[in-house]
Amino acid sequence: MPEHTNGPFTILASVAKEWDRCGDYAILDTDGNIIAETFGIVGAEMFPIKYIHRPAKANALLFAAAPRLLEACEAIYRVALDCSLPGPVHLSIAERNLLARAITEAGGDL
């Protein structure tokens, strides 16, 4: 799997245009380069009467949080497998598998 862009990411909101009630968002890397965009309205030019609204801000927030979410999943997974820690670690096999799948899909390290 190719390496992903390292975070943290920031979000930049577009200046809302008259027809754009939802707003668009750019996701920026640490150097300020746009690495992704989320759009509030899709198909506005092709279908001016019927807009397809998207949760652009919520999607941008989730995208920007992805590096820290991956880091948190990796840390929890390591703790769950470390038998030398005092006290019980209460993660079921299904929960550990869920973490492992999410980490693998994101290109993280197990």
N, C-alpha and C positions, 0 to 999 in steps of 0.2 A: 504494500500500500504506500502511495506517495506520502511524503511528510506534509503535515498541515502547517499553516502559518501560526507561529507562536503568538500567544496573547501577552498582555491583556489587550482586548479590543475596546474601542470606544464607538459611540453612536453619534452621527451627525444628522440632524433633521433637515429636510429640504425646506425651502421657502415655499409655503403653500400657494398654489396657483388658484385662480378663481374656480376652476372645475374640479380641483383636487381637494376634496373635503377631508380625506383621510391622511394625507401626507405620505411622503416617501422618506426612507432612512438609508443612509450609507453606513456601513460598518468599516471602521478604519483600523489598520494595524498600528503598531507602536511608532512607526515612522510617518503616520498620517496618510498612508496610501489606502485607497478604497479597495477592499478585498471582496465585498459583497454588497448587495442592495436589497431592500425589501420595498415593496410597492403597495400603496394603499388602495389604489384603483387599477384594475387590470382591464384592458379592452376599451378604454374610454374613447380612443380615436376610431376604433372599428365599430363600436356600438355606443354612440353618444347618448342614447336614451336609457339603455339598461347597463348600468355599471356593475361590475363584479367587485365587491368590496373585500379586501383582505385585512387581517389584523396586523398591519405593517409594524406598528410600534412593538407589539407583543413579540412578534417574530424577531425583530431586531434585538430586543432585550435578551431573548433566549440565545440567539446567535452570539451576542457579545459575552454572555455568561459561559459559553461552551468550554473555553480553556480551563476555567476554575471548576466547572462541573466535572470535567475529566480528571483534573488533579484530585478533587475530593473523592471521586469514585476509586481512583488508584490507591489513595491513602486508606480508605475504608477496606478495600479488598486486601491490602497488605496486613492490616490489623486483624482482620478476620482469619487470616491464615497463620498468624504468628502465635504459636502455642506457648511461647515463653512469657507472654504478658500475664500479669496477675488479674484475676477476676474473669468471669465468663464473657465470651463474645457471643452475643445472641443473634447470629445470622443463620437462617436456614440454608439448606443446600440450594433451594430455589432462589433465594435472595443473592447468594454468592454467584450462582449462574447468571442471574440478571445483571449483576455488576460486571462480571467477566464479559458478557456479551456486549454491554454498552461500551466498555473500555476497548474491546477488540474492534467494534464498529467505528469507533472514533480514532482508531490508529494508535491507541495508547499502549502502555507496557503493563503486562501482568507479572 
